[in-house]
Amino acid sequence: MTGHWELALIGVRVLLLLVGLATTAISLRAYRRERTRYLRDATLGFGFVTLGVLVEGFLYQFTGLTLTQVHVAESVALVFGLGLLLRSFLD
């Protein structure tokens, strides 16, 4: 990757992390107000999706893992988070 593309990737990942944290925080605030199971599950789901983004960036930049291994780790967090979101929608 060239230097400009690496900076673009970091910038997009930071933006994605900020939007994910904001979404999780708003969902948490709604859960604290209403105390319902579906809002709790939605908050956890948004949190795990955001964690997946954070984990991927961290693992790729600071460990010796291959890109495939990093994507597997991210995908596990995303599957778990989206599963919790799906559960929140079905309740």
C-alpha positions as CSV (number, residue, x, y, z in Angstrom):
1,M,0.0,0.0,0.0
2,T,1.1,3.5,-0.7
3,G,1.4,6.1,2.1
4,H,-1.7,8.0,1.0
5,W,-3.9,4.8,0.9
6,E,-2.7,3.8,4.4
7,L,-3.7,7.3,5.7
8,A,-7.0,7.0,4.0
9,L,-7.6,3.6,5.5
10,I,-6.7,4.9,9.0
11,G,-9.0,7.9,8.6
12,V,-11.9,5.8,7.4
13,R,-11.4,3.3,10.3
14,V,-11.3,6.1,12.9
15,L,-14.4,7.6,11.5
16,L,-16.1,4.2,11.5
17,L,-15.0,3.7,15.1
18,L,-16.4,7.1,16.1
19,V,-19.8,6.5,14.5
20,G,-19.9,3.0,16.1
21,L,-19.1,4.4,19.5
22,A,-21.7,7.1,19.1
23,T,-24.4,4.6,18.0
24,T,-23.5,2.3,20.9
25,A,-23.7,5.2,23.4
26,I,-27.1,6.4,22.1
27,S,-28.4,2.8,22.3
28,L,-27.0,2.5,25.9
29,R,-28.7,5.7,26.9
30,A,-32.0,4.4,25.5
31,Y,-31.5,1.1,27.4
32,R,-30.8,2.9,30.7
33,R,-34.0,4.9,30.2
34,E,-36.3,2.0,29.2
35,R,-34.6,-1.1,30.7
36,T,-35.9,-3.5,28.0
37,R,-34.3,-6.7,26.8
38,Y,-34.3,-5.7,23.1
39,L,-32.5,-2.4,23.8
40,R,-29.9,-4.3,25.9
41,D,-29.3,-6.7,23.1
42,A,-29.1,-3.9,20.5
43,T,-26.6,-2.1,22.6
44,L,-24.4,-5.2,23.0
45,G,-24.8,-5.8,19.2
46,F,-23.7,-2.4,18.3
47,G,-20.8,-2.7,20.8
48,F,-19.6,-6.0,19.3
49,V,-19.8,-4.6,15.7
50,T,-17.7,-1.6,16.8
51,L,-15.3,-3.9,18.6
52,G,-14.8,-5.8,15.4
53,V,-13.7,-2.7,13.6
54,L,-11.3,-1.8,16.5
55,V,-9.9,-5.4,16.7
56,E,-9.2,-5.6,13.0
57,G,-7.3,-2.3,13.0
58,F,-5.3,-3.1,16.1
59,L,-4.4,-6.7,15.1
60,Y,-3.4,-5.7,11.6
61,Q,-1.2,-2.7,12.7
62,F,0.4,-4.1,15.8
63,T,0.7,-7.9,15.5
64,G,2.3,-10.3,13.1
65,L,-1.0,-11.9,12.1
66,T,-1.8,-12.3,8.4
67,L,-4.6,-10.4,6.8
68,T,-6.7,-13.5,6.6
69,Q,-6.3,-14.1,10.4
70,V,-7.2,-10.5,11.1
71,H,-10.4,-10.8,9.0
72,V,-11.4,-14.0,10.8
73,A,-11.1,-12.2,14.1
74,E,-13.1,-9.2,12.9
75,S,-15.8,-11.5,11.3
76,V,-16.3,-13.4,14.6
77,A,-17.0,-10.1,16.4
78,L,-19.3,-9.0,13.6
79,V,-21.3,-12.3,13.5
80,F,-21.8,-12.1,17.3
81,G,-22.8,-8.4,17.1
82,L,-25.2,-8.9,14.2
83,G,-26.6,-12.0,15.9
84,L,-27.4,-9.9,19.0
85,L,-29.0,-7.2,16.8
86,L,-31.1,-9.8,15.0
87,R,-32.2,-11.2,18.4
88,S,-33.2,-7.6,19.5
89,F,-35.3,-7.2,16.4
90,L,-37.1,-10.5,16.9
91,D,-38.2,-9.8,20.5
